[in-house]
Amino acid sequence: MTIAPFAIQEIPFSYRGSWFGISPVIAEKVCAEDLHLVSHQTGMHPVLRFEARDGGARTEPAIIATPARLSWRHPHGTIELVYQNADTIRLRGTGLGLRIAAAHTALTPFGGTYLYRDPADGAHVFTSYETGRRYRVTVLTGSTSLTAEGRELLGGGDRHLELPQETPWEIAIEEYRTARAPYRADRPFDEVAAAAQATFAGFADAVAPWRTPDTPAAELAAYVMWSATVAPGGFLTRPAVLMSKHWMDKVWSWDHCFNAIALAAGDPELAWHQFMLPFDHQDPAGALPDSVTHSEVLHNFVKPPIHGWAFGHLRRLSPQPLTDDQLHAAYERMSAWTRFWLDRRRVPGRQLPHYQHGNDSGWDNATTFDAGRLLETADLAGFLVLQLAQLSSLATELGDPVAAAAWDDTGQGIRTALFEELWDGTGFVARRPDDATTSSSTSLLALMPIALGTELPDDVRDRLVTGLRAHLTANGLATEPVDSPHYAADGYWRGPIWAPSTVLIEDGLRRAGHTTLADEVSSRFRALCEKSGFAENFDAETGAGLRDRAYTWTASSYLILAEAFESRRTGTRTPERP
């Protein structure tokens, strides 16, 4: 199978390990007329603008993007761009010129891009304050001309190189720090393109070998993940799958779990790095950061403790057992993470921990939090029950029965409190930790304890299933019912369909024995992605993609559900692991 060309306005053209991509999206909800080289070192920064030229003027050719090759196509000629490796791209043109301009026209002591010609090798170099990197342009065939004011210009002004259309030309552009040996082309352009195609194809075959015409978006989902992966850099000391190479260019401390699960069977090493990455920045209290990116680690919020649930799936899907060192590392880190919730997020004398803001839940503005930001909620308690069960199992496996019994006792205490204190006979309520007042909402968040599966009493499970049906639209599970007075079509967690809630609920339904509804949830979400791509979230009624349009946890969730669908359809089973 091969991917049909994808919309460059939705998915950046990039390469595994690269910190930059080629895209017209240069900031949140900002789409430029021209393609840009956009770097994600120190943040999202457009560095170079690529302007196709015909007859000495800007032209607007058709843009064709596939995993291995990006093309500008015009009746008078073509420009092509391929990745040679993670920091080097090659471009060639026939019949069209190309202007490569600094994205920022102002150069100050604190921002902008400077252009000079290196007398040592004749290459032209753009240096960017925003990324702290250099971008060297080496001419391989053809010639370049500069505007008179472009080179070594200070202050405001136009800085660009221009490749003329009169003769075929080819160049290389490299992103690097301070210096490197002069660029030498060791392979022809088409061979570079073929190597890039083979590299991606190998990844797709590894993570989605099961793909068929019944899962038609699997290969594009694999590309979204492959192209959003960066090499270790800055605070990301492991290879990392960013949430996007648009403006959501971070790793949040629950998003990473879905990427790890999707990668587990085909690329277990990368999956392990995804799972452990936020734990590299665990604070002394045991809390995980809210997010990590190249030059920033945020601790002002946390994210929900779904890590025990995710770790169980990662182990189940991995083609080989984790090593003892990996098991001990996971156990120690998840233990500290769990102790944070037990020791730092429980009011003395109370069993249930609390969120301090909707952001802590991952459901930032869900209607649950209209009643107050500090809340004890059923989803949090349910996730901790699952995590405590995982820790008890791990402690037993690692030869510590005393710890295993303690984790089990704690889990039973939280499970009991969940049903005694937050279940009102018809649904789960939220409770303020300061005065114990309770509130209810119509948010899908109140139904997330379905993730407990067989841990749920029959009457509770049946009520939750009934509630879930009220959220199920033709496109999937809306986070707020479409007939709710609080519903907003593009309201973030107040209506749109999201991938993580879908995967957690589908898994819980299946384990609870409600396989027909689980199948329906899975099929509708997969069809949504096949129709609308891998957006951050989706309009529940129209299915239109919303916000960031190249989101990896959406792509990974599609792969998780699609793989499970193909396994059920073909009768194959993933081996069970402890």
Summary of the structure (lengths in Angstrom):
residues: 578
radius of gyration: 25.5
end to end distance: 34.6
largest distance: 79.6
contacts: 2053
relative contact order: 0.09
helix: 36%
strand: 24%
